[in-house]
Amino acid sequence: MTDTSWKKSAVSDCLSPLNIPSKAKLQTKDYKASGKYPIIDQGQEFISGWTDDSQAVITEGLPLIVFGDHTRALKYVDVPFVRGADGTQVLRPKPGINPLFFYYACRWLDIPGRGYNRHFSILKESEINIPDAETEQERIGETLRVADQLFVKQSAIVNQLQNVKSSAMHTLFSRGLRGEPQRDTEIGPVPEGWEVVRMGSLGKIGNGSTPKKSISAYWNDGVMPWLTSGVVHDREINDSAQMVSSKALKECHLPLVQPGAILIAITGQGKTLGNCAILHNEATVNQHIAYVQINKNQMLPGFLRGYLETQYQNLRQAGLGNGSTKGALTCGYLRDLPVPKAGLDEQAEIVAILDAIDQKIDLHKRKRAVLEELFKSLLHKLMTGEVRVRDLNLSALGIDSDPTQEGIS
């Protein structure tokens, strides 16, 4: 419920005219990798490029809010900048409306996506709630900024750790841990004592099917987890939301895949194609997943998954380049895929290193998820007046009860 003492205004009624230099919009082809002035456009990255063109710099009325007409991206800009390509709207709130408050009020709005159509007209017609007191606006804006920064910081830590993992995997699968000389192979340099084998030599590779949804006997009284390709994003698979019956197992070409198998998404648009995960419970799969039932005397599941993760882009390219409009890998391609093979002891040590990094990444992902939910909750409650900044106690997160006075504790 919105605080009845606040006024409600359309975004269009909150805006002041802004004089922007005539040459104030750079096309993407003119973006540089470095320069004196940042280019800010409607893309998701805060800074999309750089320029030395001083004639295009916007300095008036800072701080300003940038809105992506096509993307709905919102950015709070408090430094001189150059406006990027088409679809970049620059907004300045009227006197009496705190710019930081206005920025978060716009983020609070639910602007429905319309593909690559324009959204600015929807934003302008949308209504926001505005406290009369600018001091209250300032407190709300600063509190949300601190909570937002905590989330952004966790996101940056996750990205840094993922980069560390990527670098570690490249080193581990090309140099190993024993200090051996390297030799050149069809997959690049590997330690001299390692083999390069076909993945099909490690165990059975196959895929499954989808029982007809129209036959209820295949889905009622389910006894076996049935997995679809989306599960590979979990990396560790322990259960399934869907089950199939004994009748389906007998009649529908559904393999019984055992714990320790690697599951690989062999179709998909988005990011699914080429991702893989380790199965930890008996299950069956649909036709969009290939399984590798590894002989554990030859290779540890974590070692193969780690190597396949380094090959994600190559697997995607192979799937998208096979002539299918939807993109697909085949079991035949996977059987013939060359993979490195170290001794089991060295494999175990490499898996332990990667698991330690993964555990740290998962920890910070959980923290990020908590902070994201906190920010969303604060955004809603503060923008509706359901709670006031003075009533909050966020000291456990390092947020002072009045960030406009003390900042981050």
Legacy VTK file of the C-alpha trace (Angstrom):
# vtk DataFile Version 3.0
C-alpha trace
ASCII
DATASET POLYDATA
POINTS 409 float
0.000 0.000 0.000
1.359 3.409 -0.978
1.760 6.091 1.700
-1.245 8.372 1.171
0.796 11.469 2.069
2.955 10.982 -1.033
1.991 12.425 -4.384
1.642 10.276 -7.456
3.055 11.651 -10.712
3.548 10.397 -14.247
7.224 10.150 -15.166
6.647 12.642 -17.998
5.521 15.235 -15.427
8.740 14.727 -13.454
11.111 15.691 -16.285
12.911 18.946 -17.026
14.076 19.988 -20.512
17.725 19.222 -21.203
19.943 21.003 -23.703
22.142 18.395 -25.354
24.948 19.275 -27.809
23.829 18.926 -31.422
26.542 16.347 -32.026
25.618 14.366 -28.969
24.963 10.877 -30.301
27.733 8.584 -31.490
27.050 5.558 -33.684
28.414 2.193 -32.608
31.022 2.216 -35.390
32.596 5.297 -33.761
33.082 3.675 -30.343
36.716 3.235 -29.276
38.328 0.871 -26.778
39.877 3.809 -24.916
39.512 7.562 -24.788
38.864 10.571 -22.585
35.069 10.343 -22.306
32.833 7.320 -21.603
30.085 6.468 -24.090
26.868 5.427 -22.393
24.088 3.900 -24.455
21.123 1.565 -24.001
23.260 -1.583 -23.690
23.457 -3.622 -20.500
27.084 -2.670 -19.783
27.343 0.670 -17.968
30.061 1.963 -20.326
29.850 0.761 -23.920
32.931 2.503 -25.322
35.110 5.608 -25.261
35.727 8.716 -27.347
37.903 11.829 -27.429
35.163 13.914 -29.109
34.705 16.813 -26.665
31.937 18.372 -28.796
29.593 15.497 -27.959
30.108 15.577 -24.183
27.046 16.088 -21.968
27.838 18.055 -18.817
24.635 19.943 -18.094
22.322 18.872 -15.308
24.371 16.034 -13.885
23.493 13.601 -12.443
21.244 12.297 -15.234
19.368 9.077 -15.908
19.823 7.115 -19.135
16.970 4.908 -20.342
17.237 2.335 -23.130
14.253 2.823 -25.415
14.637 -0.693 -26.819
16.315 -2.474 -23.910
14.645 -0.780 -20.878
18.102 -0.540 -19.265
18.391 2.255 -16.685
21.650 3.947 -15.678
22.473 6.665 -13.154
25.213 8.885 -14.605
26.998 11.495 -12.492
30.064 12.147 -14.671
30.409 13.911 -18.063
29.613 11.424 -20.848
28.721 11.004 -24.493
25.374 9.583 -25.531
25.575 6.399 -27.576
23.620 5.110 -30.534
19.909 5.264 -31.342
17.477 4.469 -28.529
19.414 6.188 -25.730
17.106 8.548 -23.835
18.638 11.037 -21.371
16.387 12.175 -18.505
16.683 14.951 -15.937
14.182 15.177 -13.087
12.624 18.521 -12.150
13.874 20.551 -9.189
12.414 19.108 -6.017
12.936 15.513 -7.173
16.176 13.914 -6.025
17.912 12.362 -9.085
19.012 9.217 -7.248
15.501 8.708 -5.861
14.070 9.248 -9.353
16.463 6.657 -10.811
15.354 3.989 -8.334
11.704 4.988 -8.718
12.056 4.271 -12.452
13.696 0.927 -11.661
10.742 0.106 -9.423
8.363 0.402 -12.377
7.365 -2.736 -14.226
7.849 -1.826 -17.884
6.635 -4.800 -19.959
9.023 -5.958 -22.659
7.944 -5.565 -26.286
10.933 -7.131 -28.002
13.053 -4.567 -29.819
10.167 -2.082 -29.980
10.381 1.241 -28.193
9.418 1.564 -24.528
9.998 5.235 -23.673
6.336 6.150 -24.169
5.371 3.485 -21.620
7.913 4.812 -19.141
6.640 8.389 -19.515
3.033 7.315 -18.911
3.930 5.258 -15.823
3.344 6.745 -12.375
5.766 6.926 -9.463
5.217 7.865 -5.822
7.116 10.889 -4.548
7.563 11.965 -0.904
7.147 15.734 -0.433
10.301 16.031 1.631
13.502 15.963 -0.425
15.354 14.686 2.638
13.166 11.562 2.609
13.805 11.134 -1.116
17.538 11.428 -0.460
17.459 8.856 2.355
15.553 6.401 0.176
17.915 6.881 -2.755
21.068 6.470 -0.668
19.754 3.406 1.180
18.896 1.721 -2.097
22.259 2.697 -3.577
24.135 0.997 -0.721
22.008 -2.161 -1.002
22.459 -2.093 -4.787
26.236 -1.724 -4.440
26.401 -4.735 -2.124
24.683 -6.827 -4.802
26.941 -5.454 -7.544
30.016 -6.218 -5.421
28.950 -9.848 -4.980
28.297 -10.124 -8.710
31.813 -8.840 -9.387
33.281 -11.409 -6.960
31.394 -14.222 -8.746
32.701 -13.002 -12.112
36.256 -12.792 -10.774
36.085 -16.317 -9.363
34.699 -17.647 -12.638
37.643 -16.040 -14.425
40.010 -17.648 -11.913
38.383 -21.020 -12.584
38.637 -20.573 -16.345
42.341 -19.758 -16.062
42.917 -22.654 -13.655
41.197 -25.143 -15.969
43.271 -24.029 -18.940
46.466 -24.550 -16.919
45.401 -27.827 -15.291
44.319 -29.518 -18.516
47.372 -28.403 -20.484
50.161 -28.636 -17.863
48.819 -30.988 -15.187
50.240 -31.042 -11.655
53.424 -33.087 -11.993
55.668 -30.598 -13.757
56.031 -32.872 -16.773
57.203 -31.629 -20.151
54.357 -30.977 -22.588
53.713 -32.605 -25.929
51.558 -31.351 -28.793
48.377 -33.281 -29.550
45.194 -32.822 -31.565
43.644 -31.041 -28.560
46.691 -28.865 -27.916
49.567 -29.308 -25.461
49.174 -31.861 -22.644
51.631 -33.340 -20.133
53.898 -35.976 -21.663
52.522 -38.740 -19.444
48.879 -38.123 -20.341
46.927 -39.910 -23.046
44.414 -38.440 -25.486
41.502 -40.849 -25.961
38.100 -40.848 -27.661
35.314 -40.122 -25.227
33.461 -43.210 -26.484
36.261 -45.390 -25.076
35.404 -44.246 -21.546
31.956 -45.829 -21.472
28.564 -45.994 -23.145
27.204 -42.833 -24.793
23.535 -42.502 -25.752
20.403 -40.422 -25.320
16.757 -40.941 -24.436
13.270 -39.934 -25.527
10.057 -38.188 -24.492
7.085 -40.468 -23.797
3.861 -39.230 -25.377
2.158 -36.765 -23.079
-1.213 -37.979 -24.371
-0.674 -41.406 -22.793
-1.316 -40.833 -19.099
-0.035 -44.315 -18.199
3.464 -43.126 -19.054
3.282 -40.305 -16.503
1.012 -41.523 -13.718
2.539 -43.496 -10.834
6.033 -42.350 -11.768
8.902 -44.481 -10.520
11.938 -42.985 -12.302
13.221 -39.385 -12.558
13.064 -38.124 -16.170
15.454 -35.311 -17.032
15.316 -32.589 -19.680
18.222 -30.533 -20.985
17.665 -27.578 -18.644
19.034 -29.584 -15.702
22.601 -29.295 -17.004
22.777 -25.728 -15.672
22.715 -27.181 -12.135
26.056 -28.992 -12.788
25.207 -31.455 -9.970
21.940 -33.349 -10.512
20.297 -34.993 -7.515
16.581 -35.060 -8.364
13.958 -34.238 -10.960
10.615 -32.503 -11.013
9.233 -35.080 -13.463
8.836 -38.851 -13.135
7.875 -41.558 -15.625
6.208 -44.899 -15.027
7.487 -48.456 -15.376
5.363 -48.736 -18.535
7.193 -45.775 -20.076
10.574 -47.327 -19.232
9.615 -50.513 -21.042
8.016 -49.000 -24.140
9.724 -45.664 -24.862
13.457 -46.224 -25.432
14.343 -44.766 -22.041
17.816 -45.735 -20.783
18.521 -46.233 -17.096
21.428 -43.898 -16.474
23.476 -44.595 -13.353
25.043 -42.192 -10.838
28.391 -40.830 -11.985
27.309 -40.317 -15.595
28.013 -37.052 -17.383
24.936 -35.483 -18.969
25.461 -33.176 -21.956
22.821 -30.930 -23.517
22.964 -31.783 -27.223
20.326 -29.313 -28.413
19.243 -25.830 -27.454
19.355 -22.213 -28.458
20.319 -19.910 -25.545
23.172 -21.153 -23.377
21.979 -24.724 -22.895
23.640 -26.465 -25.847
27.063 -27.794 -24.832
26.624 -27.517 -21.052
27.187 -30.593 -18.910
26.544 -31.912 -15.412
27.216 -34.917 -13.177
24.299 -37.213 -12.341
24.147 -38.348 -8.687
21.020 -40.531 -8.763
19.603 -43.134 -11.122
17.466 -41.454 -13.786
16.422 -41.497 -17.398
16.712 -38.703 -19.952
14.969 -37.214 -22.956
16.293 -36.977 -26.506
17.935 -33.608 -25.882
20.455 -35.044 -23.406
23.363 -37.344 -24.143
24.764 -39.399 -21.283
28.316 -40.675 -20.882
28.261 -43.658 -18.522
31.905 -43.508 -17.495
33.990 -46.488 -16.428
35.352 -44.942 -13.212
38.473 -47.100 -13.415
39.438 -44.980 -16.401
38.231 -41.481 -15.609
36.609 -39.597 -12.752
33.330 -37.808 -13.579
34.612 -34.495 -12.205
37.693 -34.663 -14.416
35.690 -35.229 -17.603
33.148 -32.545 -16.685
35.976 -30.097 -15.998
37.541 -30.716 -19.402
34.191 -30.529 -21.205
33.548 -27.165 -19.541
36.717 -25.867 -21.196
35.263 -27.053 -24.513
31.868 -25.346 -24.111
32.321 -22.907 -27.007
33.750 -25.621 -29.271
30.805 -27.915 -28.511
28.355 -25.129 -29.278
30.075 -24.333 -32.556
30.049 -28.007 -33.512
26.343 -28.255 -32.713
25.384 -25.076 -34.522
27.561 -25.905 -37.512
26.108 -29.293 -38.383
23.406 -27.920 -40.670
20.543 -27.982 -38.149
18.583 -24.761 -37.794
18.021 -25.503 -34.097
21.568 -26.553 -33.266
22.406 -30.078 -32.146
25.278 -32.373 -31.229
25.109 -36.067 -32.085
26.093 -39.056 -29.990
28.386 -40.082 -32.829
30.234 -36.768 -32.609
30.593 -37.146 -28.830
31.898 -40.715 -29.114
34.661 -39.497 -31.425
35.519 -36.424 -29.296
39.169 -36.480 -28.138
39.693 -35.853 -24.413
42.794 -35.865 -22.180
43.352 -38.700 -19.739
45.669 -38.371 -16.735
46.405 -40.987 -14.093
43.576 -41.448 -11.580
45.566 -39.938 -8.690
46.334 -36.783 -10.670
42.733 -36.651 -11.865
41.558 -36.716 -8.232
43.885 -33.854 -7.294
42.689 -31.750 -10.241
39.049 -32.453 -9.345
39.717 -31.372 -5.734
41.150 -28.033 -6.940
38.193 -27.380 -9.221
35.708 -28.430 -6.518
37.266 -25.950 -4.073
36.859 -23.125 -6.591
33.296 -24.236 -7.374
32.394 -24.237 -3.680
33.619 -20.672 -3.347
31.698 -19.625 -6.448
28.532 -21.287 -5.098
28.969 -19.507 -1.742
29.140 -16.101 -3.389
26.260 -16.954 -5.727
24.124 -17.688 -2.669
25.187 -14.397 -1.088
24.385 -12.611 -4.334
20.925 -14.192 -4.445
20.192 -13.069 -0.869
21.334 -9.519 -1.623
19.286 -9.421 -4.818
16.150 -10.400 -2.911
16.960 -7.842 -0.207
17.327 -5.087 -2.799
14.071 -6.017 -4.543
12.223 -6.044 -1.224
13.678 -2.698 -0.146
12.945 -1.175 -3.540
9.278 -2.109 -3.322
8.756 -1.235 0.320
10.611 2.086 0.209
9.024 3.191 -3.070
5.532 2.548 -1.758
6.134 4.009 1.702
5.354 0.636 3.275
8.470 1.164 5.394
10.571 4.253 6.083
14.336 4.444 6.156
14.271 5.466 9.816
12.495 2.205 10.676
15.089 -0.026 9.011
17.864 -1.869 10.826
20.330 -3.100 8.212
23.470 -2.795 10.316
24.275 -6.496 9.828
24.796 -5.713 6.148
26.889 -2.632 6.832
24.063 -0.218 6.002
23.602 2.586 8.506
20.069 3.566 9.506
20.649 6.936 7.812
23.143 6.518 4.984
22.916 10.197 4.091
24.636 10.946 7.399
27.038 8.074 7.952
27.381 6.115 4.698
28.581 2.536 4.927
29.624 1.496 8.379
LINES 1 410
409 0 1 2 3 4 5 6 7 8 9 10 11 12 13 14 15 16 17 18 19 20 21 22 23 24 25 26 27 28 29 30 31 32 33 34 35 36 37 38 39 40 41 42 43 44 45 46 47 48 49 50 51 52 53 54 55 56 57 58 59 60 61 62 63 64 65 66 67 68 69 70 71 72 73 74 75 76 77 78 79 80 81 82 83 84 85 86 87 88 89 90 91 92 93 94 95 96 97 98 99 100 101 102 103 104 105 106 107 108 109 110 111 112 113 114 115 116 117 118 119 120 121 122 123 124 125 126 127 128 129 130 131 132 133 134 135 136 137 138 139 140 141 142 143 144 145 146 147 148 149 150 151 152 153 154 155 156 157 158 159 160 161 162 163 164 165 166 167 168 169 170 171 172 173 174 175 176 177 178 179 180 181 182 183 184 185 186 187 188 189 190 191 192 193 194 195 196 197 198 199 200 201 202 203 204 205 206 207 208 209 210 211 212 213 214 215 216 217 218 219 220 221 222 223 224 225 226 227 228 229 230 231 232 233 234 235 236 237 238 239 240 241 242 243 244 245 246 247 248 249 250 251 252 253 254 255 256 257 258 259 260 261 262 263 264 265 266 267 268 269 270 271 272 273 274 275 276 277 278 279 280 281 282 283 284 285 286 287 288 289 290 291 292 293 294 295 296 297 298 299 300 301 302 303 304 305 306 307 308 309 310 311 312 313 314 315 316 317 318 319 320 321 322 323 324 325 326 327 328 329 330 331 332 333 334 335 336 337 338 339 340 341 342 343 344 345 346 347 348 349 350 351 352 353 354 355 356 357 358 359 360 361 362 363 364 365 366 367 368 369 370 371 372 373 374 375 376 377 378 379 380 381 382 383 384 385 386 387 388 389 390 391 392 393 394 395 396 397 398 399 400 401 402 403 404 405 406 407 408
